[in-house]
Amino acid sequence: MAARVKRYAGMGIRGCAMFALLAGQVACVSIQMALLTKQTYPPTPASEPIEVLETDPNRAYIRLAQITATSESAEEETLRDRILARARQLGADAVVLGKADYTRSLGPSPLFESTLSPAGVSSSPYWGGWWNPFYLDAWSFEQASADQARWTLYLSGLAIRYVRQAPSTSQPRAD
């Protein structure tokens, strides 16, 4: 009985370690979408590929949505795949993709880092030295803002659906 419990406990630790490893590999991607038509279409079947275009096609099409994907940790291919998946849900036949680019942001406000130790002094290295990350006070005169720049990859695409010709039901005229 003890051996059985020990074996399951070991599997639990391995399972947790595997989950943590996989969770660290998943990239967070944010999708923003601006619908450009009120008309809805059925999703494109998974068996049909969605074309990836660099320029507008030469045939007639309907603009379905502008889809933008952003991430601070994902690769360009992951952003492209998420855009195509969303376009498939909208019933798109193709996506006109733009070029991927990076933006630099400083966040919504400065991050305040205290220059005081927990005791409120900065004279002794035994009291925390000149900075302690656990003493944050935005109203202290001993503050220094530490703007943290973030780089965000973004990619945008236009989801389109080709105009389909209705089958002709008229009979040829006999003259």
Backbone hydrogen bonds, N-H to C=O, Kabsch-Sander energy under -0.5 kcal/mol:
donor,donor_aa,acceptor,acceptor_aa,energy
5,V,1,M,-2.1
6,K,2,A,-2.4
7,R,3,A,-2.3
8,Y,4,R,-2.2
9,A,5,V,-2.3
10,G,6,K,-2.1
11,M,7,R,-1.9
12,G,8,Y,-2.1
13,I,9,A,-1.8
14,R,10,G,-2.2
15,G,11,M,-2.8
16,C,12,G,-2.5
17,A,13,I,-2.4
18,M,14,R,-2.5
19,F,15,G,-2.5
20,A,16,C,-2.5
21,L,17,A,-2.1
22,L,18,M,-2.6
23,A,19,F,-2.8
24,G,20,A,-1.6
25,Q,21,L,-0.7
25,Q,22,L,-0.7
26,V,22,L,-0.8
26,V,23,A,-0.5
29,V,27,A,-0.5
30,S,70,T,-3.0
32,Q,68,T,-2.9
34,A,66,Q,-2.5
35,L,33,M,-0.6
36,L,64,L,-3.1
37,T,64,L,-0.8
44,T,88,R,-2.4
48,E,45,P,-1.5
51,E,49,P,-0.6
51,E,93,D,-2.2
53,L,51,E,-0.6
53,L,95,V,-2.9
62,I,161,R,-3.1
64,L,62,I,-0.7
64,L,159,A,-2.7
65,A,159,A,-1.2
66,Q,34,A,-2.3
67,I,65,A,-0.6
67,I,157,G,-3.2
68,T,32,Q,-3.0
69,A,155,L,-3.1
70,T,30,S,-2.5
71,S,153,L,-2.1
73,S,28,C,-0.5
79,L,75,E,-1.6
80,R,76,E,-2.4
81,D,77,E,-2.4
82,R,78,T,-2.0
83,I,79,L,-2.1
84,L,80,R,-2.4
85,A,81,D,-2.1
86,R,82,R,-2.0
87,A,83,I,-2.4
88,R,84,L,-2.3
89,Q,85,A,-1.6
90,L,86,R,-1.2
91,G,87,A,-0.6
91,G,88,R,-1.1
92,A,87,A,-2.4
93,D,160,I,-2.6
94,A,160,I,-1.8
95,V,51,E,-2.4
96,V,158,L,-2.5
97,L,53,L,-2.3
97,L,95,V,-0.9
98,G,156,S,-2.8
101,D,154,Y,-2.1
103,T,152,T,-2.4
105,S,150,R,-2.7
112,F,110,P,-0.6
113,E,144,A,-1.9
115,T,142,E,-2.3
117,S,121,V,-1.4
120,G,117,S,-2.0
127,W,124,S,-1.1
128,G,125,P,-0.9
129,G,124,S,-1.4
131,W,128,G,-0.8
132,N,114,S,-0.6
132,N,116,L,-0.5
135,Y,132,N,-1.6
136,L,134,F,-0.7
140,S,137,D,-1.1
144,A,113,E,-1.4
146,A,111,L,-2.6
148,Q,106,L,-0.5
149,A,147,D,-0.7
150,R,105,S,-3.1
152,T,103,T,-2.9
152,T,150,R,-0.5
153,L,71,S,-3.0
154,Y,101,D,-3.0
155,L,69,A,-2.3
157,G,67,I,-2.9
158,L,96,V,-2.2
159,A,65,A,-2.9
159,A,157,G,-0.6
160,I,94,A,-2.8
161,R,62,I,-2.1
163,V,60,A,-1.9
175,D,173,R,-0.6
